[in-house]
């Protein structure tokens, strides 16, 4: 049984280029621990998954998004 | 040949706005060349916001985002100055791939990036920001809203 492919949320928002400064959107693609959700689960298209991964890494550098969440701070 | 860059600074949040502006002036002066005596820098101050994790023991930072055009040869000196300034907790200098006017900078190797992973070539295309909110599905946490206004 194959599930129908989820559609890419970023494409649906009409965004061409993922913005690394938009931490609210980025955090939708992070697990509660702060890991990047794989495209298998996020349903993102390859282009946007790549952009998202890059954007999240930049946002982490800028402390907009955590490297890890839930551990003692 | 000039290219469009985007530069994000995180200043120490104990700095006054005037002190931040003073430092920004200093950095901008490094972008001046005989050809371009008055470089245009579009700056937007996000103001203070909480860091996702402490940097140098600080929990908050003062964010400034800038877009500017510059010749790549000037960036070395600029980055050096930023690194030497201890009030800058962190910075990120990347090619402006988003809002840029289409064309020109499309498929060139990524220029400068601090620390982060190697940037993939600049993808062509415009950013349709603003359409970014509607499908709020599985928002794990509503992070701090971003904006020009001050947040403490």
Backbone of each chain as ProteinMPNN parsed JSONL, in Angstrom:
{"seq_chain_A": "XXXXXXXXXXXXXXXXXXXXXXXXXXXXXXXXXXXXXXXXXXXXXXXXXXXXXXXXXXXXXXXXXXXXXXXXX", "coords_chain_A": {"N_chain_A": [[0.835, -1.203, 0.0], [0.67, 2.065, -0.946], [1.033, 5.292, 0.234], [-0.569, 8.277, -0.766], [1.512, 10.851, -1.973], [2.49, 13.338, 0.258], [1.838, 16.813, -0.052], [4.149, 19.443, -0.711], [4.655, 21.659, 1.849], [5.901, 24.096, 1.768], [5.915, 24.792, -0.906], [3.211, 25.104, -1.21], [2.767, 27.371, 0.215], [3.649, 29.186, -1.489], [6.248, 30.021, -1.612], [9.413, 30.721, -2.885], [12.047, 30.714, -2.091], [13.476, 29.581, 0.818], [13.453, 31.306, 3.862], [15.994, 32.0, 6.099], [15.685, 33.55, 8.298], [13.202, 33.417, 9.243], [12.065, 32.229, 11.837], [9.808, 31.07, 12.852], [8.502, 29.631, 10.852], [10.565, 27.878, 10.276], [10.755, 26.384, 12.611], [8.659, 24.732, 12.467], [9.561, 22.648, 11.066], [11.19, 21.208, 12.625], [11.989, 18.682, 14.996], [10.733, 18.017, 18.323], [12.995, 17.891, 19.751], [14.676, 19.385, 18.336], [15.777, 18.495, 16.005], [16.201, 18.25, 12.424], [13.399, 17.602, 10.496], [13.025, 14.764, 8.468], [12.526, 14.607, 4.904], [10.95, 12.565, 4.202], [9.108, 12.44, 6.247], [8.274, 15.075, 6.504], [7.27, 15.632, 4.07], [8.209, 17.354, 2.228], [9.232, 18.815, -0.902], [12.139, 17.988, -2.826], [13.771, 20.167, -3.467], [12.952, 22.167, -1.702], [13.404, 20.909, 0.71], [16.173, 20.765, 0.778], [16.773, 23.495, 0.781], [15.557, 24.17, 3.155], [17.006, 22.711, 5.042], [19.48, 23.969, 4.847], [18.718, 26.527, 5.598], [17.859, 26.131, 8.222], [20.244, 25.424, 9.427], [21.679, 27.775, 9.193], [20.063, 29.409, 10.735], [20.379, 28.246, 13.197], [22.997, 28.869, 13.747], [22.691, 31.565, 14.183], [21.339, 31.577, 16.506], [18.583, 31.602, 16.382], [17.116, 29.435, 16.321], [17.199, 26.463, 18.167], [20.071, 24.289, 18.659], [19.759, 21.991, 20.033], [17.021, 20.865, 21.906], [15.285, 20.774, 24.994], [17.09, 19.512, 26.628], [18.955, 20.0, 29.654], [19.313, 23.372, 30.495]], "CA_chain_A": [[0.0, 0.0, 0.0], [1.426, 3.321, -0.957], [0.246, 6.478, 0.553], [-0.354, 9.382, -1.705], [2.576, 11.751, -1.546], [2.065, 14.611, 0.842], [2.335, 17.914, -0.871], [5.16, 20.247, -0.034], [4.02, 22.805, 2.517], [6.537, 25.348, 1.361], [5.386, 25.114, -2.238], [1.825, 25.561, -1.069], [2.775, 28.749, 0.7], [4.052, 30.056, -2.588], [7.573, 30.569, -1.338], [10.437, 30.16, -3.764], [13.308, 30.559, -1.379], [13.226, 29.526, 2.26], [14.155, 32.382, 4.553], [16.574, 31.482, 7.334], [15.384, 34.446, 9.403], [11.816, 33.199, 9.637], [12.23, 31.088, 12.741], [8.533, 30.394, 13.129], [8.311, 28.613, 9.824], [11.609, 26.86, 10.404], [10.57, 25.494, 13.751], [7.665, 23.716, 12.104], [10.248, 21.529, 10.446], [12.111, 20.648, 13.603], [11.352, 17.843, 16.008], [10.735, 18.72, 19.612], [14.377, 17.918, 20.208], [15.428, 20.341, 17.537], [16.355, 17.895, 14.793], [15.513, 18.547, 11.172], [12.502, 16.513, 10.116], [13.357, 14.289, 7.129], [11.489, 14.896, 3.907], [10.054, 11.406, 4.289], [8.034, 12.777, 7.181], [7.759, 16.426, 6.312], [6.589, 15.664, 2.788], [8.679, 18.463, 1.408], [9.878, 18.489, -2.159], [13.59, 17.909, -2.636], [14.378, 21.497, -3.509], [12.69, 22.901, -0.474], [14.059, 20.225, 1.821], [17.562, 21.232, 0.761], [16.798, 24.891, 1.237], [15.157, 24.202, 4.555], [18.132, 22.228, 5.836], [20.472, 25.049, 4.858], [18.177, 27.658, 6.361], [17.855, 25.781, 9.645], [21.621, 25.467, 9.911], [22.029, 29.186, 9.368], [19.299, 29.949, 11.857], [21.0, 27.736, 14.419], [24.19, 29.675, 13.98], [22.264, 32.862, 14.678], [20.576, 31.372, 17.742], [17.157, 31.802, 16.186], [16.555, 28.097, 16.465], [18.21, 25.772, 18.979], [20.71, 23.074, 18.152], [19.053, 20.911, 20.709], [16.004, 21.407, 22.779], [14.769, 19.84, 25.975], [18.094, 19.171, 27.603], [19.128, 21.013, 30.681], [19.848, 24.629, 30.003]], "C_chain_A": [[0.865, 1.247, 0.0], [0.502, 4.471, -0.618], [0.461, 7.518, -0.521], [0.673, 10.343, -1.128], [1.976, 13.011, -0.929], [2.58, 15.746, -0.027], [3.239, 18.805, -0.025], [4.536, 21.504, 0.548], [4.601, 24.128, 2.062], [6.044, 25.766, -0.022], [3.985, 25.695, -2.108], [1.744, 26.987, -0.543], [3.22, 29.725, -0.377], [5.394, 30.698, -2.374], [8.588, 29.907, -2.254], [11.692, 29.805, -2.978], [13.03, 30.594, 0.121], [14.08, 30.573, 2.96], [14.674, 31.877, 5.895], [16.258, 32.361, 8.533], [13.975, 34.219, 9.953], [11.745, 31.987, 10.571], [10.921, 30.381, 13.026], [8.262, 29.31, 12.104], [9.333, 27.5, 9.994], [11.289, 25.881, 11.513], [9.443, 24.493, 13.494], [8.324, 22.485, 11.515], [11.348, 20.98, 11.342], [11.332, 19.729, 14.54], [11.379, 18.58, 17.33], [12.122, 18.753, 20.218], [15.238, 18.879, 19.399], [16.097, 19.75, 16.312], [15.547, 18.301, 13.569], [14.657, 17.345, 10.788], [12.823, 16.058, 8.692], [12.2, 14.498, 6.161], [10.484, 13.764, 3.847], [8.861, 11.718, 5.192], [7.437, 14.152, 6.915], [6.997, 16.543, 4.998], [7.068, 16.776, 1.889], [9.308, 17.986, 0.108], [11.385, 18.625, -1.959], [14.214, 19.29, -2.585], [14.179, 22.231, -2.191], [13.291, 22.224, 0.744], [15.516, 20.673, 1.911], [17.657, 22.645, 1.294], [16.5, 24.986, 2.715], [16.32, 23.776, 5.442], [19.182, 23.325, 5.961], [20.0, 26.197, 5.745], [18.199, 27.365, 7.85], [19.264, 25.863, 10.207], [22.078, 26.907, 10.107], [21.329, 29.764, 10.581], [19.865, 29.459, 13.186], [22.226, 28.566, 14.761], [23.827, 31.017, 14.603], [21.415, 32.76, 15.94], [19.108, 31.742, 17.594], [16.416, 30.525, 16.498], [17.604, 27.294, 17.233], [18.878, 24.617, 18.236], [20.04, 21.864, 18.772], [18.104, 21.541, 21.709], [15.669, 20.36, 23.812], [15.804, 19.358, 26.967], [18.304, 20.321, 28.563], [19.777, 22.246, 30.085], [20.497, 25.402, 31.112]], "O_chain_A": [[1.704, 1.429, 0.883], [-0.62, 4.592, -1.109], [1.539, 7.62, -1.107], [0.686, 10.607, 0.075], [1.094, 13.654, -1.497], [3.632, 15.638, -0.656], [3.104, 18.897, 1.195], [3.957, 22.313, -0.176], [3.906, 25.141, 1.979], [5.79, 26.944, -0.274], [3.621, 26.646, -2.799], [0.788, 27.713, -0.814], [3.17, 30.941, -0.191], [5.663, 31.786, -2.883], [8.619, 28.683, -2.382], [12.303, 28.755, -3.172], [12.416, 31.535, 0.624], [15.272, 30.707, 2.685], [13.907, 31.389, 6.725], [16.528, 31.972, 9.67], [13.607, 34.761, 10.995], [11.411, 30.878, 10.155], [10.921, 29.21, 13.404], [7.843, 28.205, 12.449], [9.004, 26.32, 9.87], [11.523, 24.681, 11.374], [9.297, 23.517, 14.23], [7.725, 21.411, 11.467], [12.309, 20.37, 10.873], [10.162, 19.973, 14.836], [11.981, 19.648, 17.442], [12.394, 19.561, 21.106], [16.389, 19.145, 19.746], [16.892, 20.417, 15.651], [14.37, 18.647, 13.666], [15.137, 16.211, 10.761], [12.888, 16.892, 7.789], [11.039, 14.557, 6.565], [9.322, 13.962, 3.491], [7.738, 11.299, 4.914], [6.236, 14.361, 7.084], [6.175, 17.444, 4.829], [6.414, 17.11, 0.901], [9.85, 16.883, 0.035], [11.842, 19.298, -1.035], [15.084, 19.556, -1.756], [15.104, 22.83, -1.642], [13.65, 22.895, 1.711], [16.025, 20.929, 3.002], [18.497, 22.958, 2.137], [17.107, 25.776, 3.439], [16.588, 24.4, 6.469], [19.706, 23.577, 7.046], [20.766, 26.76, 6.528], [18.518, 28.241, 8.655], [19.461, 26.319, 11.333], [22.778, 27.22, 11.07], [21.921, 30.512, 11.358], [19.831, 30.179, 14.184], [22.456, 28.916, 15.918], [24.557, 31.541, 15.443], [20.839, 33.752, 16.387], [18.463, 32.148, 18.56], [15.247, 30.535, 16.885], [18.797, 27.44, 16.965], [18.309, 24.048, 17.304], [19.793, 20.855, 18.112], [18.365, 22.605, 22.271], [15.762, 19.165, 23.53], [15.454, 18.849, 28.031], [17.888, 21.454, 28.318], [20.69, 22.148, 29.265], [21.008, 26.498, 30.883]]}, "seq_chain_B": "XXXXXXXXXXXXXXXXXXXXXXXXXXXXXXXXXXXXXXXXXXXXXXXXXXXXXXXXXXXXXXXXXXXXXXXXXXXXXXXXXXXXXXXXXXXXXXXXXXXXXXXXXXXXXXXXXXXXXXXXXXXXXXXXXXXXXXXXXXXXXXXXXXXXXXXX", "coords_chain_B": {"N_chain_B": [[33.117, 43.583, -9.881], [30.05, 43.732, -8.353], [28.189, 42.195, -5.718], [25.163, 41.046, -4.193], [24.712, 41.059, -0.767], [23.807, 39.66, 2.392], [23.763, 40.495, 5.73], [23.867, 39.566, 9.028], [23.967, 40.736, 12.254], [24.648, 39.95, 15.644], [24.492, 41.776, 18.339], [25.854, 42.51, 21.565], [23.446, 42.726, 24.048], [23.52, 44.615, 25.976], [24.368, 46.92, 24.937], [23.697, 50.294, 24.002], [21.34, 51.706, 21.689], [22.482, 53.746, 20.231], [25.188, 53.202, 20.456], [25.318, 50.869, 19.033], [24.628, 51.766, 16.482], [26.79, 53.389, 16.008], [28.865, 51.524, 15.79], [27.979, 50.146, 13.562], [28.201, 52.11, 11.628], [30.953, 52.245, 11.524], [31.57, 49.746, 10.412], [30.312, 50.014, 7.976], [31.851, 51.907, 6.795], [33.941, 50.515, 5.859], [33.081, 49.47, 3.542], [33.247, 51.362, 1.698], [34.445, 52.576, -1.37], [36.601, 54.067, -3.864], [35.054, 54.102, -6.207], [32.479, 53.696, -5.273], [31.503, 55.822, -3.226], [29.487, 56.232, -1.381], [28.156, 53.713, -0.005], [25.139, 51.903, -0.298], [23.209, 50.765, 2.245], [20.791, 48.682, 3.383], [19.346, 48.59, 6.324], [17.858, 46.753, 8.939], [16.594, 46.89, 12.096], [16.092, 44.472, 14.408], [16.024, 44.568, 17.023], [16.215, 43.791, 20.545], [16.26, 40.374, 21.295], [15.472, 37.126, 22.583], [17.996, 34.702, 22.773], [18.3, 31.493, 21.254], [19.931, 29.787, 22.498], [22.43, 30.179, 25.011], [24.984, 32.532, 24.19], [28.289, 33.156, 24.651], [27.697, 33.37, 27.337], [25.536, 35.05, 27.341], [22.066, 35.732, 27.329], [20.383, 37.195, 25.775], [20.255, 39.062, 22.71], [21.084, 41.74, 20.455], [19.667, 42.191, 17.472], [20.61, 42.888, 14.146], [19.842, 43.299, 10.795], [21.155, 43.445, 7.579], [21.159, 44.491, 4.194], [23.244, 44.688, 1.408], [25.17, 45.909, -1.396], [28.235, 44.827, -2.596], [31.694, 44.67, -3.48], [33.26, 41.537, -3.719], [35.905, 41.486, -2.848], [36.128, 43.244, -0.784], [35.161, 42.094, 1.422], [36.713, 40.541, 3.099], [38.169, 42.247, 4.723], [36.076, 43.495, 6.036], [34.895, 41.371, 7.435], [36.974, 40.73, 9.106], [37.104, 42.97, 10.718], [34.654, 42.771, 11.986], [34.918, 40.426, 13.414], [36.865, 41.156, 15.197], [35.585, 42.885, 16.82], [34.385, 42.868, 19.954], [31.866, 43.209, 20.909], [30.144, 42.161, 19.159], [28.347, 39.421, 19.198], [27.859, 37.398, 17.452], [27.843, 36.774, 13.933], [26.5, 36.667, 10.589], [27.275, 36.267, 7.312], [26.043, 36.211, 4.192], [25.386, 35.421, 0.734], [22.858, 37.277, -0.763], [20.149, 35.67, -1.537], [17.533, 35.711, -1.753], [15.395, 38.111, -1.803], [16.566, 39.43, -3.835], [16.87, 41.265, -6.913], [15.896, 39.552, -9.791], [18.03, 37.413, -11.732], [21.417, 37.836, -12.964], [23.003, 37.212, -10.326], [22.462, 34.569, -10.32], [23.496, 31.642, -10.934], [26.109, 31.224, -9.49], [29.097, 30.295, -7.765], [28.768, 30.009, -4.254], [29.553, 32.793, -2.298], [30.752, 34.122, 0.313], [30.744, 32.747, 3.515], [30.172, 32.579, 6.93], [31.534, 30.315, 9.12], [29.207, 28.434, 9.002], [27.816, 25.545, 7.251], [29.038, 24.568, 3.998], [27.796, 26.659, 1.582], [25.253, 25.955, -0.742], [25.168, 26.576, -4.285], [23.919, 29.725, -5.233], [20.539, 29.721, -5.395], [18.38, 30.469, -8.008], [15.808, 32.918, -8.182], [12.949, 34.46, -6.678], [11.971, 35.633, -3.501], [9.019, 34.952, -2.019], [8.107, 36.277, 0.362], [6.061, 36.852, 3.198], [3.796, 35.625, 2.342], [3.992, 33.8, 4.152], [2.714, 32.871, 6.415], [0.084, 31.503, 6.464], [-0.58, 28.54, 6.385], [-0.547, 27.238, 9.084], [0.247, 24.565, 10.526], [1.442, 22.204, 12.127], [2.617, 23.635, 14.311], [5.209, 23.585, 16.435], [6.206, 25.078, 18.525], [5.292, 28.325, 19.277], [7.464, 30.463, 18.364], [9.441, 33.271, 19.41], [7.981, 36.21, 18.257], [9.06, 37.856, 15.327], [10.332, 41.022, 14.404], [10.483, 44.505, 13.626], [10.137, 45.96, 15.855], [10.977, 46.669, 19.284], [11.821, 44.08, 21.488], [11.861, 42.766, 24.666]], "CA_chain_B": [[31.714, 43.171, -9.938], [29.473, 43.696, -7.005], [27.159, 41.206, -5.478], [24.276, 41.395, -3.072], [24.952, 40.266, 0.433], [22.971, 39.898, 3.559], [24.625, 40.38, 6.894], [23.126, 39.623, 10.288], [24.824, 40.857, 13.429], [24.042, 39.873, 16.972], [25.289, 42.577, 19.264], [25.608, 42.402, 22.989], [22.206, 43.476, 24.274], [23.713, 45.703, 26.932], [24.716, 48.117, 24.179], [22.631, 51.22, 23.652], [21.127, 51.744, 20.249], [23.451, 54.681, 19.659], [26.478, 52.522, 20.354], [25.202, 49.915, 17.938], [24.707, 52.527, 15.237], [28.169, 53.834, 15.866], [29.658, 50.398, 15.288], [27.54, 49.852, 12.203], [28.866, 53.13, 10.814], [32.331, 51.823, 11.349], [31.622, 48.631, 9.466], [29.916, 50.498, 6.652], [32.921, 52.69, 6.191], [34.843, 49.574, 5.196], [32.529, 49.111, 2.239], [33.45, 52.491, 0.79], [35.535, 52.493, -2.343], [36.596, 55.258, -4.72], [33.93, 54.048, -7.146], [31.216, 53.794, -4.543], [31.821, 56.529, -1.975], [28.391, 56.101, -0.417], [27.48, 52.426, -0.211], [23.777, 51.878, 0.242], [22.98, 49.625, 3.12], [19.444, 48.637, 3.929], [19.447, 47.94, 7.629], [16.64, 46.658, 9.721], [16.909, 46.506, 13.467], [15.067, 43.652, 15.058], [16.048, 44.878, 18.443], [16.614, 42.707, 21.453], [15.432, 39.181, 21.403], [16.096, 36.053, 23.342], [18.738, 33.74, 21.972], [17.81, 30.125, 21.427], [20.855, 29.187, 23.455], [23.327, 31.262, 25.415], [26.237, 32.746, 23.479], [29.206, 33.873, 25.54], [27.036, 33.615, 28.6], [24.446, 36.014, 27.221], [20.795, 35.111, 26.953], [19.698, 38.01, 24.776], [21.123, 39.753, 21.763], [20.458, 42.805, 19.675], [19.821, 41.735, 16.088], [20.534, 43.844, 13.046], [19.94, 42.637, 9.497], [21.479, 44.423, 6.544], [21.41, 44.066, 2.816], [24.06, 45.679, 0.716], [25.935, 45.469, -2.557], [29.647, 45.098, -2.374], [32.646, 43.859, -4.214], [33.696, 40.465, -2.814], [37.243, 41.699, -2.299], [36.064, 44.073, 0.417], [34.528, 41.394, 2.541], [37.715, 40.023, 4.028], [38.459, 43.3, 5.7], [34.857, 43.696, 6.824], [34.738, 40.255, 8.366], [38.033, 40.832, 10.091], [36.701, 44.007, 11.675], [33.525, 42.289, 12.792], [35.42, 39.419, 14.346], [37.662, 41.8, 16.238], [34.714, 43.635, 17.71], [33.912, 41.899, 20.941], [30.452, 43.391, 21.224], [29.362, 41.361, 18.218], [28.363, 38.051, 19.701], [27.846, 36.48, 16.33], [27.373, 37.406, 12.706], [26.354, 35.748, 9.463], [27.372, 36.989, 6.047], [25.707, 35.296, 3.099], [24.853, 36.009, -0.482], [21.42, 37.499, -0.679], [19.571, 34.87, -2.608], [16.086, 35.869, -1.735], [14.7, 39.28, -2.306], [17.358, 40.067, -4.88], [16.324, 41.356, -8.262], [16.223, 38.299, -10.459], [19.075, 37.462, -12.747], [22.797, 38.12, -12.565], [23.662, 36.402, -9.307], [21.812, 33.267, -10.288], [24.232, 30.411, -10.656], [27.527, 31.404, -9.231], [29.436, 29.634, -6.509], [28.471, 30.836, -3.081], [30.721, 33.617, -1.997], [31.301, 34.095, 1.652], [29.849, 32.366, 4.59], [30.932, 32.382, 8.146], [31.389, 29.074, 9.853], [28.177, 27.473, 8.616], [28.165, 24.56, 6.246], [29.271, 25.15, 2.688], [26.526, 27.04, 0.993], [25.053, 25.52, -2.114], [25.126, 27.715, -5.187], [22.736, 30.553, -5.046], [19.422, 29.308, -6.22], [17.736, 31.618, -8.612], [14.417, 33.039, -7.825], [12.595, 35.508, -5.74], [11.351, 35.162, -2.281], [7.679, 35.481, -1.812], [7.885, 36.307, 1.801], [4.798, 37.509, 3.481], [2.826, 34.562, 2.21], [4.637, 32.762, 4.956], [2.04, 32.467, 7.634], [-1.236, 30.88, 6.54], [-0.764, 27.131, 6.725], [0.083, 26.955, 10.387], [-0.3, 23.247, 10.852], [1.93, 21.556, 13.333], [3.609, 24.5, 14.939], [5.664, 22.929, 17.662], [6.119, 26.126, 19.525], [5.254, 29.649, 18.656], [8.691, 31.124, 18.797], [9.304, 34.702, 19.625], [7.681, 36.875, 16.995], [10.156, 38.719, 14.933], [9.841, 42.258, 13.826], [11.372, 45.639, 13.818], [9.934, 46.587, 17.148], [11.797, 46.192, 20.391], [11.275, 43.076, 22.396], [12.841, 42.524, 25.707]], "C_chain_B": [[31.137, 43.108, -8.522], [28.4, 42.614, -6.901], [26.341, 41.646, -4.277], [24.531, 40.473, -1.903], [23.928, 40.588, 1.502], [23.823, 39.6, 4.783], [23.768, 40.527, 8.142], [24.137, 39.735, 11.418], [24.004, 40.523, 14.665], [24.969, 40.63, 17.905], [24.945, 42.207, 20.696], [24.406, 43.27, 23.335], [22.367, 44.563, 25.33], [24.074, 47.009, 26.237], [23.49, 48.991, 23.961], [22.512, 51.267, 22.142], [22.149, 52.649, 19.566], [24.804, 54.007, 19.465], [26.472, 51.514, 19.212], [25.358, 50.646, 16.608], [26.123, 52.991, 14.944], [29.046, 52.725, 15.277], [29.28, 50.056, 13.854], [28.182, 50.836, 11.228], [30.287, 52.697, 10.483], [32.457, 50.71, 10.331], [31.287, 49.104, 8.059], [31.055, 51.251, 5.977], [33.923, 51.777, 5.473], [34.347, 49.193, 3.809], [32.745, 50.229, 1.23], [34.629, 52.229, -0.126], [35.519, 53.774, -3.145], [35.406, 55.281, -5.673], [32.608, 54.286, -6.445], [31.472, 54.498, -3.215], [30.717, 56.397, -0.927], [27.666, 54.773, -0.614], [26.091, 52.457, 0.41], [23.586, 50.599, 1.041], [21.562, 49.715, 3.639], [19.494, 47.881, 5.241], [18.079, 47.845, 8.268], [16.996, 46.144, 11.105], [15.775, 45.675, 14.033], [14.986, 44.006, 16.532], [16.446, 43.666, 19.271], [15.679, 41.527, 21.309], [16.212, 38.08, 22.1], [16.81, 35.104, 22.398], [18.211, 32.338, 22.254], [18.707, 29.345, 22.38], [21.841, 30.281, 23.831], [24.596, 31.323, 24.562], [27.102, 33.613, 24.377], [28.512, 34.262, 26.839], [25.875, 34.58, 28.557], [23.171, 35.311, 26.757], [20.041, 35.919, 25.902], [20.726, 38.685, 23.868], [20.348, 40.807, 21.015], [20.725, 42.499, 18.206], [19.724, 42.899, 15.111], [20.734, 43.076, 11.747], [20.19, 43.697, 8.441], [21.573, 43.752, 5.183], [22.259, 45.134, 2.148], [24.711, 45.044, -0.517], [27.387, 45.77, -2.285], [30.486, 44.22, -3.278], [33.179, 42.795, -3.256], [35.056, 40.717, -2.183], [37.23, 42.521, -1.017], [35.682, 43.282, 1.657], [35.528, 40.881, 3.561], [37.969, 41.008, 5.144], [37.262, 43.532, 6.632], [34.714, 42.593, 7.866], [35.779, 40.319, 9.478], [37.634, 41.831, 11.177], [35.58, 43.507, 12.579], [34.014, 41.292, 13.834], [36.186, 40.058, 15.496], [36.799, 42.546, 17.245], [34.061, 42.682, 18.703], [32.453, 42.088, 21.323], [29.553, 42.662, 20.224], [29.457, 39.914, 18.678], [28.521, 37.076, 18.556], [27.418, 37.241, 15.091], [27.231, 36.329, 11.646], [26.366, 36.589, 8.199], [27.109, 36.004, 4.925], [25.302, 36.087, 1.871], [23.358, 36.174, -0.312], [20.756, 36.794, -1.839], [18.093, 35.144, -2.754], [15.598, 37.047, -2.523], [15.37, 39.927, -3.507], [16.577, 40.219, -6.177], [16.803, 40.159, -9.067], [17.342, 38.495, -11.469], [20.441, 37.646, -12.132], [23.366, 37.096, -11.59], [23.18, 34.956, -9.29], [22.738, 32.102, -9.974], [25.73, 30.654, -10.588], [27.842, 30.671, -7.948], [29.172, 30.571, -5.352], [29.725, 31.562, -2.66], [31.263, 33.376, -0.613], [30.285, 33.548, 2.608], [30.677, 32.116, 5.814], [30.559, 31.058, 8.756], [30.44, 28.053, 9.279], [28.645, 26.505, 7.553], [28.339, 25.243, 4.902], [27.938, 25.447, 2.029], [26.406, 26.448, -0.399], [24.969, 26.744, -3.001], [23.824, 28.463, -5.004], [21.635, 30.078, -5.97], [18.744, 30.544, -6.768], [16.348, 31.762, -8.037], [14.171, 34.081, -6.775], [11.886, 34.92, -4.561], [9.99, 35.789, -2.17], [7.391, 35.455, -0.341], [6.582, 37.027, 2.046], [3.659, 36.539, 3.307], [3.202, 33.441, 3.158], [3.809, 32.262, 6.121], [0.897, 31.449, 7.508], [-1.297, 29.436, 7.033], [-0.046, 26.768, 8.008], [-0.43, 25.622, 10.878], [0.216, 22.712, 12.157], [2.977, 22.417, 14.003], [3.95, 23.955, 16.31], [5.662, 23.915, 18.801], [6.083, 27.435, 18.785], [6.456, 30.415, 19.168], [8.441, 32.616, 18.912], [8.989, 35.376, 18.301], [8.829, 37.789, 16.603], [9.586, 39.99, 14.357], [10.789, 43.373, 14.142], [11.273, 46.194, 15.228], [10.8, 45.941, 18.225], [11.081, 45.094, 21.145], [12.305, 42.849, 23.466], [12.623, 41.147, 26.296]], "O_chain_B": [[31.711, 42.488, -7.626], [27.803, 42.197, -7.894], [26.755, 42.481, -3.472], [24.56, 39.25, -2.048], [23.285, 41.638, 1.5], [24.511, 38.582, 4.851], [23.031, 41.503, 8.288], [25.054, 38.921, 11.523], [22.803, 40.789, 14.715], [26.074, 40.186, 18.216], [23.879, 41.662, 20.981], [24.359, 44.437, 22.948], [21.447, 45.35, 25.553], [24.088, 48.071, 26.859], [22.384, 48.49, 23.761], [23.441, 50.921, 21.412], [22.62, 52.356, 18.467], [25.477, 54.209, 18.454], [27.472, 51.327, 18.519], [26.107, 50.219, 15.728], [26.585, 52.987, 13.803], [29.858, 52.964, 14.383], [30.136, 49.721, 13.035], [28.643, 50.456, 10.152], [30.747, 52.772, 9.344], [33.35, 50.731, 9.485], [31.887, 48.662, 7.079], [31.2, 51.232, 4.755], [34.657, 52.22, 4.59], [35.101, 48.657, 2.998], [32.459, 50.064, 0.044], [35.67, 51.725, 0.296], [34.528, 54.504, -3.118], [34.818, 56.333, -5.921], [31.731, 54.984, -6.954], [31.64, 53.84, -2.188], [30.986, 56.445, 0.273], [26.661, 54.721, -1.322], [25.9, 52.976, 1.51], [23.787, 49.494, 0.537], [21.178, 50.707, 4.259], [19.667, 46.662, 5.256], [17.252, 48.749, 8.147], [17.621, 45.095, 11.254], [14.635, 46.132, 14.121], [13.976, 43.757, 17.19], [16.944, 42.665, 18.757], [14.461, 41.68, 21.215], [17.44, 38.11, 22.186], [16.282, 34.748, 21.344], [17.739, 32.043, 23.352], [18.281, 28.364, 22.989], [22.065, 31.209, 23.054], [25.201, 30.297, 24.254], [26.68, 34.685, 24.809], [28.723, 35.354, 27.367], [25.287, 34.903, 29.589], [23.203, 34.42, 25.908], [19.164, 35.391, 25.218], [21.894, 38.848, 24.221], [19.12, 40.774, 20.948], [21.868, 42.542, 17.751], [18.868, 43.773, 15.24], [21.678, 42.298, 11.614], [19.516, 44.727, 8.412], [22.007, 42.608, 5.053], [22.018, 46.331, 2.307], [24.788, 43.822, -0.65], [27.727, 46.849, -1.799], [30.045, 43.18, -3.768], [33.516, 43.104, -2.113], [35.333, 40.213, -1.095], [38.194, 42.504, -0.251], [35.856, 43.738, 2.787], [35.224, 40.797, 4.751], [37.984, 40.666, 6.326], [37.416, 43.735, 7.837], [34.443, 42.861, 9.037], [35.497, 40.004, 10.635], [37.796, 41.583, 12.372], [35.561, 43.783, 13.778], [33.579, 41.312, 14.986], [36.162, 39.566, 16.624], [37.219, 42.807, 18.372], [33.284, 41.805, 18.327], [31.864, 41.232, 21.983], [28.343, 42.563, 20.428], [30.501, 39.272, 18.563], [29.216, 36.067, 18.665], [26.71, 38.243, 15.187], [27.765, 35.228, 11.779], [25.562, 37.508, 8.04], [27.876, 35.061, 4.733], [24.926, 37.256, 1.954], [22.682, 35.296, 0.225], [20.797, 37.261, -2.978], [17.489, 34.833, -3.78], [15.415, 36.988, -3.739], [14.826, 40.846, -4.119], [15.723, 39.392, -6.496], [17.98, 39.801, -9.024], [17.563, 39.591, -11.983], [20.593, 37.613, -10.911], [24.126, 36.212, -11.987], [23.46, 34.211, -8.35], [22.755, 31.624, -8.84], [26.489, 30.33, -11.502], [26.954, 30.447, -7.126], [29.337, 31.786, -5.469], [30.822, 31.002, -2.67], [32.13, 32.527, -0.404], [29.096, 33.855, 2.514], [31.75, 31.516, 5.75], [29.379, 30.733, 8.885], [30.829, 26.902, 9.083], [29.746, 26.637, 7.019], [27.854, 26.354, 4.688], [27.066, 24.583, 1.937], [27.377, 26.447, -1.156], [24.722, 27.845, -2.51], [22.785, 27.894, -4.668], [21.801, 30.045, -7.189], [18.563, 31.538, -6.064], [15.793, 30.82, -7.471], [15.084, 34.521, -6.076], [11.284, 33.849, -4.629], [9.839, 37.01, -2.222], [6.538, 34.706, 0.137], [6.075, 37.733, 1.175], [2.664, 36.605, 4.028], [2.789, 32.294, 2.992], [4.199, 31.286, 6.762], [0.759, 30.597, 8.386], [-1.999, 29.146, 8.002], [0.96, 26.059, 7.988], [-1.442, 25.563, 11.576], [-0.474, 22.753, 13.176], [4.101, 21.971, 14.234], [3.112, 23.875, 17.208], [5.181, 23.629, 19.898], [6.773, 27.62, 17.782], [6.447, 30.946, 20.279], [7.381, 33.131, 18.558], [9.679, 35.129, 17.311], [9.475, 38.408, 17.449], [8.454, 40.004, 13.872], [11.781, 43.19, 14.847], [12.206, 46.82, 15.731], [11.281, 44.817, 18.078], [9.88, 45.177, 21.403], [13.498, 42.752, 23.182], [13.353, 40.74, 27.2]]}, "name": "protein", "num_of_chains": 2, "seq": "XXXXXXXXXXXXXXXXXXXXXXXXXXXXXXXXXXXXXXXXXXXXXXXXXXXXXXXXXXXXXXXXXXXXXXXXXXXXXXXXXXXXXXXXXXXXXXXXXXXXXXXXXXXXXXXXXXXXXXXXXXXXXXXXXXXXXXXXXXXXXXXXXXXXXXXXXXXXXXXXXXXXXXXXXXXXXXXXXXXXXXXXXXXXXXXXXXXXXXXXXXXXXXXXXXXXXXXXXXXXXXXXX"}
